[in-house]
Amino acid sequence: MKHGKKYQESAKLLAAGATYDTAEALDICLKTAKAKFDETVEIHVRLGVDSRHADQQVRGAVVLPNGTGKNVRVAVFCKEDKAQAAKDAGAEFVGGEDLMAKIRDEGFMDFDVVIASPDMMGIVGRLGKILGPRGLMPNPKAGTVTPDVGKAVTDAKAGKIEYRLDKTNIIHCPIGKASFGTEKLQENFDTLMGAIVKAKPAAAKGQYVRSCVIATTMGPGVRINPARFI
């Protein structure tokens, strides 16, 4: 893959094969944010587990102390008695059968998070083939299936993110924007990594955190020394 001049210039900031402590890695990472927009900073964590086994799944959700810097649009499936609480918390879209039909029949997808009360999962389940591949299907482990839809909306708006393994045993998550600066990104990073480490499956053997890389949207990956997470 051929990279542009800005990427190549940024790559020169990195020593070949080097790993860094978190603060230094974030400083370098922010120096690579040379795009005209406020780049997202993401972390990519490879774990020493096998996601093919149910007892080695790593999945959960955590509220980042400084948010993600993104305006999160929330759709909520609930009954009338909880609709006002969802709206008061800031949900953009609230409904039941009507919202399901709009998504299924009209291709409506103007939202980033889907929350559902447990008694609505029968309706939401009909959208599995649409929401599932996009990672939007509500899930109790992520806190998006809950009787307290108001709190779930508040958390989503405050910067709650879901983390889970992909097929290659890597977790990919945003931890904020380049404009946040090192200190706020460090706080978000520590919160997310703390949750991932705490979620270590009992069945996991050997080194749990194999590698950890942070990168801006357009920049090269900066490797963090995984030793501190062992």
Disulfide bonds with the S-S distance in Angstrom:
none
